[in-house]
Amino acid sequence: MRKALRWLLALVVLIGTVSTAGAATAAEPKAVDIKDRLLSVPGMSLIEEKPYTGYRFFVLNYTQPVDHRHPSKGTFQQRITVLHKDVNRPTVFYTGGYNVSTNPGRREPTQIVDGNQVSMEYRYFTPSRPAPADWSKLDIWQAASDQHRIFEALKPLYPENWISTGGSKGGMTATYYERFYPRDMDGVVAYVAPNDVVNNEDSAYDRFFARVGTEECRDRLNGVQREALVRRAPLEQKYAAYAAGNGYTFDTIGSLDRAYEAVVLDYVWGFWQYSTLADCADIPADAANATDEAIWDSVDTISGFSAYTDQGLEAYTPYYYQAGTQLGAPTINFPHIEKKYIRYGYQPPRNFVPRSIPMKFEPRAMRDVDTWVQHNARHMLFVYGENDPWGAEPFRLGHGARDSYVMTAPGMNHGANVAGLVPDQKARATARILEWAGVASAEVRQSPSAARPLAAFDAKLDKRDVEREPALRP
């Protein structure tokens, strides 16, 4: 009888346990797909999803106000991408300051922290442009506010630490975002970010070009640049035929002659921005005795004769507008070229923007950012290339900066990165990025020399080459 009672009691308990477990299972919410979560964000819409092993990659549109101070006065669709790994990993917020790539790509900090990556197209770059475009709403605060809204929209989906990053104009963008919204990010990694504090004082660039590389390399480059201006007449005939054959016009800059000189004067700068000292072997050694074809080919390869045509300038109108209203633009001297050969010199950004778009320069904009960085930088890393002209006027840190660093990669150009730093700086930079992202191990905290990227290098996914922008653009 007791055995029968014990058996009956056990059966009741078992039935109860099964029933409870079944009820609990039925009550558990079904896991929500990350695409559904992204599309549940108000204003978010899907353009396409592209597969990549180990990730999910989404190209999206996000509705932004044209004017963040007056959100009711119109909106536009801003293109962003999301490289999704795991909601429990940190997130890197990247912008190059221009158009966004619609193919999967992982920036260096994303590889270091083995995280997700959100990438933003800068406002007013097509197709992320209001129609009609109110160009007065293209400024660094409005762009920083774009990033802030995207961060606020996606932070609930990606609750772990966030780091912003960008190269060149993207590095500038990451810095401006930090200045206006310093509580958003847990860290900033700004690569090769120019800092033109006083637009009319550019002697730092002249000093740079007087010492960069070797004397032999400088002489080769200077010789080709000078010779291209000495031979202006025959080479401009070639340029006219080239333009006619490709349907190029010169309404914005004003004339073929202006465009030709602009391309030639970019030659030396363009070489050091995108090439290395080893590439000097490809520069004609005796420019005075080189053929017209050799001079043309060298200038075209480095500067690009299409750059200052209407067709070459059109996509970059937003950059030149900003350069002429807030960012500033460099001007350098050419002591190796007689004045009689230079008609225009470095032309101002105003010459590269259609006259129908009004522009007025704000001299206090960059001074404000520079002062803020010196006194308030927190968890910021600036990386420069030793041979990159844009690094001649870098960001610097003052007494008010905390846990922030400026590092220079020896021999590197505009593609400088953490991987190119000397070993102790590379380890320290990697350790700080891991710490800011909240994924530094106890070993790394005790010994920064142990710091390594958490994700293996992927040749197709990881971007290590310099992002080339034609003509004199960061």
URURFEN-V206877 format. One record per backbone hydrogen bond with DSSP energy under -0.5 kcal/mol. NH is the residue of the N-H (numbers start at 1). CO is the residue of the C=O. If there is no record, write none. Layout:
BEGIN
NH:CO, NH:CO
END
This chain:
BEGIN
5:1, 6:2, 7:3, 8:4, 9:5, 10:6, 11:7, 12:8, 13:9, 14:10, 15:11, 16:12, 17:13, 18:14, 19:15, 20:16, 21:17, 22:18, 23:19, 24:20, 25:21, 26:22, 27:23, 28:24, 28:25, 37:33, 38:34, 39:35, 40:36, 41:38, 44:41, 45:61, 47:59, 48:59, 50:57, 52:55, 55:52, 56:84, 57:50, 58:82, 59:48, 60:58, 60:80, 61:45, 62:78, 63:43, 64:76, 66:74, 67:74, 68:66, 70:67, 73:70, 74:72, 76:64, 78:62, 78:76, 79:77, 80:60, 81:119, 82:58, 83:117, 84:56, 84:82, 89:86, 91:161, 92:116, 93:163, 94:92, 94:118, 95:165, 106:461, 110:107, 111:107, 112:108, 113:109, 114:110, 115:110, 116:90, 117:83, 118:92, 119:81, 120:94, 121:79, 122:98, 124:128, 125:122, 126:124, 128:125, 129:127, 134:132, 135:133, 137:134, 138:135, 139:137, 143:139, 144:140, 145:141, 146:142, 147:143, 148:144, 149:145, 150:146, 151:147, 152:148, 153:149, 154:150, 155:151, 156:152, 157:154, 158:154, 160:87, 163:91, 164:187, 165:93, 166:189, 168:191, 169:474, 170:96, 170:167, 172:168, 173:169, 174:170, 175:171, 176:172, 177:173, 178:174, 179:175, 180:176, 181:177, 184:181, 185:181, 186:162, 187:162, 188:379, 189:164, 190:188, 190:381, 191:166, 191:189, 192:383, 194:192, 195:393, 197:195, 199:197, 201:198, 202:200, 205:202, 206:202, 207:203, 208:204, 209:205, 210:206, 211:207, 211:208, 212:208, 218:214, 219:215, 220:216, 221:217, 222:218, 223:219, 224:220, 225:221, 226:222, 227:223, 228:224, 229:225, 229:226, 230:226, 231:227, 232:229, 235:231, 236:232, 237:233, 238:234, 239:235, 240:236, 241:237, 242:238, 243:239, 244:240, 245:241, 246:242, 247:243, 247:244, 248:243, 254:250, 259:255, 260:256, 261:257, 262:258, 263:259, 264:260, 265:261, 266:262, 267:264, 270:266, 271:267, 272:268, 273:269, 274:270, 275:271, 279:276, 280:277, 281:278, 282:279, 283:280, 289:286, 290:287, 295:291, 296:292, 297:293, 298:294, 299:295, 300:296, 301:297, 302:298, 303:299, 304:299, 307:304, 309:306, 310:249, 313:309, 314:310, 315:311, 316:313, 317:314, 320:316, 321:317, 322:318, 323:319, 324:320, 325:321, 325:322, 326:322, 327:322, 328:322, 328:323, 337:334, 341:338, 342:339, 343:341, 351:348, 352:349, 353:350, 357:354, 358:356, 362:325, 363:361, 365:362, 367:363, 368:364, 369:365, 370:366, 371:367, 372:368, 373:369, 374:370, 375:371, 376:372, 377:373, 379:402, 381:188, 382:405, 383:190, 384:407, 386:409, 387:412, 388:385, 389:387, 391:388, 392:389, 393:390, 398:374, 400:374, 401:374, 401:398, 402:377, 405:380, 407:382, 409:384, 410:408, 412:409, 414:273, 416:413, 420:417, 421:418, 425:422, 426:422, 427:423, 428:424, 429:425, 430:426, 431:427, 432:428, 433:429, 434:430, 435:431, 436:432, 437:433, 438:435, 439:434, 440:434, 445:441, 446:442, 447:443, 450:447, 451:448, 454:112, 455:111, 459:457, 462:458, 463:106, 464:462, 468:466, 471:303, 473:471
END
